[in-house]
Amino acid sequence: MASDGIRMSADERREAAVRAAMTEFAMGGYNGTSTGVIAKRVGVSQPYLFRLFPNKKALFIAVAERCVRNIERHFDKASEGLEGQAAFEAMCGSYQDLIRDGEALRMQLQMYVASVDDQEISEACRRGWMGLWDYVRARTGVDDRTAAEFFGTGMLVNVLVALGVPEGERCWTGVEELYAERSTG
């Protein structure tokens, strides 16, 4: 993969594989993405890809875990230097920025789709989701009800963005009202 003659370590290639697989899985999903396409994007052979990851499912799970960590890092950056309610509001306000480029949104949606048909993927995605839930609660001090509103609103935002609902439509107005209530509540 290194075009300048510098050889990459196995860890660097593994990282490159996760990044490439994120892009491919986000677009094609678990069932619609071949490991051959991922290997080509990374610049390695398919057998080498399987030395980095034992199978396609292990690679998908690694990508799903990365997706959740990316969300957590995004929330961490958005709430840097803030505590409690202020941190929570910063996370709320930043989520649309995270999914705006599309890859984070598509990957989340692909994780849910793959979880329907595969127990191992479902368990890994559920662990990630619960870890993110716990992170938000610990970082902001919100209770389970508020966390449920936060994640529920995030899922609504996912749907609105995925469907291309224009800002200003009544659905978005409801989301904006929820954010305003959180800011004053």
Secondary structure as GFF3:
##gff-version 3
##sequence-region A 1 185
A	DSSP	alpha_helix	10	32	.	.	.	ID=ss1
A	DSSP	alpha_helix	35	42	.	.	.	ID=ss2
A	DSSP	alpha_helix	46	52	.	.	.	ID=ss3
A	DSSP	alpha_helix	56	78	.	.	.	ID=ss4
A	DSSP	alpha_helix	84	99	.	.	.	ID=ss5
A	DSSP	alpha_helix	103	117	.	.	.	ID=ss6
A	DSSP	alpha_helix	119	140	.	.	.	ID=ss7
A	DSSP	alpha_helix	144	163	.	.	.	ID=ss8
A	DSSP	alpha_helix	170	184	.	.	.	ID=ss9
###
